Amino acid sequence: MKIALLGYGKMGQTIERIALERGHEIVLKKDEFNTYDGLSNADVAIDFSVPAVAVDNISSCFYANVPVISGTTGWLDRYEEMIALCAEKNGAFISSSNFSLGVNLFFGLNEYLAKMMSKFNSYKVTMEEIHHTQKLDAPSGTAISLAKSVIENSDYTNWTLDEAKANHPSDSELAKHIHIEVVRTGDVPGTHTVTYNSPIDAIEIKHTAHNREGFALGAVIAAEWIIGKQGVFTMKDVLELK
């Protein structure tokens, strides 16, 4: 399989190593200093870039008729636009806030727990995400995905970074906002915690990434899976978790 890497930072380099170990070929390493020359020769593209260029990267893949896997976060205000372009160009697309196999299992656990806890109003849900200091977006895309899943399966209506807002005692609507605590420190690959706290006890689920290997491996597996397909998919499709 011939792969175009759109973004060649730490994640791009880890993806390159894993892809080569699995017998694939890298035909383009796109960063801020080069062009899309060679993209049309790729069987699939993997985008781990930055929010400012993600839409250009994804669009270029659709126009070049190249399936694209995107792990870039912070650009999702234009997600529907990319979905429409994918349909127009008969493309293939997977965008995920996190390609780690363990995190996607964690997503399923979070959804199941949210459904279970929705019956017990004495528990207040909060979240914490910890990442390295070079991460540009806050909260992380993974944290937002976790919050959205809880919202879809409970009475919560939104998430917020403002702890005081989420715990406003006199406003029932603000109390339905999930507080996400954001920590940026060291070289942490990613830690996400979901906590249900009551006056008498707490229930907590947590995922800790030890390195970037899981994110990269999941992205390569998704790239292998999407070859020959058309449409918009998720990691649930790739891992047959639906």
Legacy VTK file of the C-alpha trace (Angstrom):
# vtk DataFile Version 3.0
C-alpha trace
ASCII
DATASET POLYDATA
POINTS 242 float
0.000 0.000 0.000
1.338 3.436 -0.975
0.736 6.030 1.727
0.857 9.843 1.645
1.659 11.354 5.029
0.067 14.789 5.401
1.890 16.183 8.401
5.349 14.945 9.315
5.746 15.800 12.979
6.167 13.284 15.781
2.965 11.438 14.892
3.740 11.410 11.179
7.159 9.949 11.852
5.729 7.270 14.155
3.113 6.386 11.517
5.881 6.139 8.914
7.860 3.664 11.014
4.841 1.466 11.758
3.655 1.577 8.125
7.090 0.499 6.883
7.182 -2.302 9.463
3.839 -3.525 8.071
5.232 -3.611 4.524
3.810 -0.335 3.174
5.508 2.396 1.158
5.565 6.147 1.865
5.199 8.172 -1.360
4.740 11.658 0.136
5.787 13.356 3.373
3.885 16.638 3.304
4.913 19.387 5.697
4.861 23.180 5.529
7.871 23.268 3.217
6.691 21.097 0.295
3.705 20.566 -2.000
1.154 17.847 -2.707
3.325 16.502 -5.515
3.033 12.714 -5.364
-0.375 12.628 -3.681
-2.066 11.194 -6.768
0.315 8.213 -6.626
-0.932 7.240 -3.166
-3.446 4.500 -2.395
-4.428 6.312 0.806
-3.480 9.435 2.759
-3.066 9.836 6.511
-3.453 13.369 7.851
-1.906 14.243 11.210
-1.209 17.912 10.610
-2.472 21.070 12.333
-5.970 22.630 12.356
-4.990 25.460 9.992
-4.156 23.127 7.092
-6.327 20.070 7.792
-9.188 21.149 5.510
-6.785 21.842 2.631
-5.187 18.434 3.143
-8.497 16.580 3.225
-9.914 18.510 0.255
-6.813 17.789 -1.807
-7.270 14.071 -1.180
-10.881 14.142 -2.381
-9.909 16.027 -5.546
-7.071 13.546 -6.160
-9.440 10.576 -5.602
-7.362 9.359 -2.669
-9.060 7.936 0.477
-8.077 9.908 3.558
-7.695 9.137 7.243
-7.578 12.278 9.421
-6.529 12.384 13.049
-6.153 16.164 13.181
-8.470 17.902 15.634
-9.476 21.533 16.080
-10.986 22.008 12.596
-14.364 20.280 13.050
-16.385 23.451 12.541
-15.918 22.582 8.842
-16.596 18.859 9.199
-19.972 18.953 7.401
-18.327 20.793 4.510
-15.808 17.971 4.156
-18.566 15.349 4.370
-20.384 17.072 1.511
-17.205 17.248 -0.581
-16.517 13.565 0.092
-19.977 12.693 -1.251
-19.562 14.995 -4.262
-16.241 13.387 -5.220
-17.297 9.815 -4.298
-14.457 9.739 -1.821
-13.668 7.736 1.275
-13.048 9.362 4.627
-12.470 8.582 8.284
-12.004 11.393 10.784
-11.428 10.466 14.398
-10.390 12.383 17.468
-8.342 9.344 18.431
-7.326 6.273 16.418
-5.966 4.308 19.365
-7.606 0.897 19.574
-7.712 1.197 23.366
-9.323 4.633 23.254
-12.027 3.397 20.890
-12.805 0.596 23.325
-12.827 3.297 26.022
-15.361 5.257 23.940
-17.647 2.224 24.005
-17.215 1.831 27.762
-17.946 5.538 28.277
-21.153 5.289 26.235
-22.314 2.220 28.169
-21.571 3.836 31.523
-23.361 7.059 30.522
-26.515 5.100 29.704
-26.314 3.270 33.016
-25.663 6.409 35.099
-28.396 8.479 33.437
-30.887 7.034 35.946
-28.942 8.274 38.978
-29.155 12.040 39.361
-27.093 12.148 42.543
-23.924 11.669 40.472
-22.280 14.641 38.747
-20.020 13.867 35.781
-16.734 15.676 35.198
-13.805 14.989 32.879
-10.078 15.626 32.865
-7.649 15.431 29.964
-3.859 15.706 30.248
-1.547 16.223 27.263
1.917 17.451 26.342
2.591 21.176 26.215
2.786 21.246 22.395
-0.841 20.228 21.902
-2.606 23.135 20.188
-6.299 22.514 20.902
-8.038 22.443 24.268
-9.927 20.459 25.259
-8.662 17.548 23.221
-10.800 16.093 20.467
-10.940 12.880 22.468
-12.353 14.715 25.494
-14.969 16.387 23.312
-15.951 13.007 21.852
-16.297 11.573 25.360
-18.434 14.538 26.451
-20.659 14.326 23.376
-21.273 10.649 24.045
-22.372 11.394 27.620
-24.610 14.228 26.379
-26.262 11.933 23.829
-27.063 9.396 26.538
-28.070 11.592 29.481
-29.727 14.853 30.529
-26.514 16.838 30.076
-26.785 19.482 27.361
-23.244 20.779 26.780
-19.652 20.824 28.015
-17.603 23.727 29.342
-14.065 24.542 30.472
-15.491 26.824 33.155
-15.769 24.836 36.391
-17.765 27.571 38.137
-20.275 27.583 35.285
-20.733 23.818 35.385
-21.269 23.871 39.142
-23.487 26.941 39.331
-25.858 25.980 42.170
-28.729 28.297 41.265
-29.070 27.618 37.545
-30.406 24.189 36.586
-29.456 24.641 32.915
-25.837 25.524 33.655
-25.704 22.553 36.015
-26.288 20.334 32.972
-22.920 21.372 31.525
-20.050 18.899 31.867
-16.861 20.492 33.169
-13.683 19.412 31.341
-10.433 20.104 33.184
-7.504 20.661 30.800
-3.894 20.085 31.878
-0.839 20.688 29.673
2.406 19.326 31.069
5.601 17.621 29.971
5.458 15.130 27.094
2.257 13.290 28.129
0.796 11.448 25.068
-2.740 11.599 26.476
-4.689 10.719 29.618
-8.492 10.962 29.829
-10.601 10.454 32.933
-14.392 10.439 33.295
-15.654 10.700 36.866
-19.158 10.338 38.312
-19.075 11.885 41.769
-21.763 11.834 44.460
-21.756 12.964 48.090
-21.040 9.388 49.199
-18.759 7.889 46.529
-17.251 8.225 43.051
-17.053 6.045 39.940
-14.166 6.652 37.559
-13.003 5.290 34.221
-9.630 6.251 32.800
-7.502 5.708 29.717
-3.764 6.383 29.815
-1.642 6.305 26.663
1.938 5.246 27.412
3.248 6.454 24.048
2.119 7.452 20.544
2.322 3.905 19.178
-1.392 3.168 19.708
-2.532 6.270 17.833
-0.226 5.530 14.917
-1.068 1.815 14.689
-4.790 2.548 14.700
-4.400 5.092 11.902
-2.473 2.596 9.758
-5.063 -0.125 10.412
-7.802 2.330 9.396
-5.867 3.142 6.216
-5.576 -0.558 5.369
-9.310 -1.029 5.992
-10.581 1.873 3.867
-8.939 0.794 0.597
-11.601 0.070 -2.023
-14.430 1.683 -0.055
-16.537 4.800 -0.632
-18.273 6.920 1.985
-17.741 8.323 5.457
-16.810 5.858 8.173
-15.742 5.758 11.813
-13.427 3.622 13.897
-16.503 1.668 14.998
-16.729 0.462 11.395
-13.028 -0.393 11.268
-13.095 -2.309 14.564
-16.590 -3.757 14.025
-17.790 -2.283 17.320
-21.281 -1.285 16.140
LINES 1 243
242 0 1 2 3 4 5 6 7 8 9 10 11 12 13 14 15 16 17 18 19 20 21 22 23 24 25 26 27 28 29 30 31 32 33 34 35 36 37 38 39 40 41 42 43 44 45 46 47 48 49 50 51 52 53 54 55 56 57 58 59 60 61 62 63 64 65 66 67 68 69 70 71 72 73 74 75 76 77 78 79 80 81 82 83 84 85 86 87 88 89 90 91 92 93 94 95 96 97 98 99 100 101 102 103 104 105 106 107 108 109 110 111 112 113 114 115 116 117 118 119 120 121 122 123 124 125 126 127 128 129 130 131 132 133 134 135 136 137 138 139 140 141 142 143 144 145 146 147 148 149 150 151 152 153 154 155 156 157 158 159 160 161 162 163 164 165 166 167 168 169 170 171 172 173 174 175 176 177 178 179 180 181 182 183 184 185 186 187 188 189 190 191 192 193 194 195 196 197 198 199 200 201 202 203 204 205 206 207 208 209 210 211 212 213 214 215 216 217 218 219 220 221 222 223 224 225 226 227 228 229 230 231 232 233 234 235 236 237 238 239 240 241
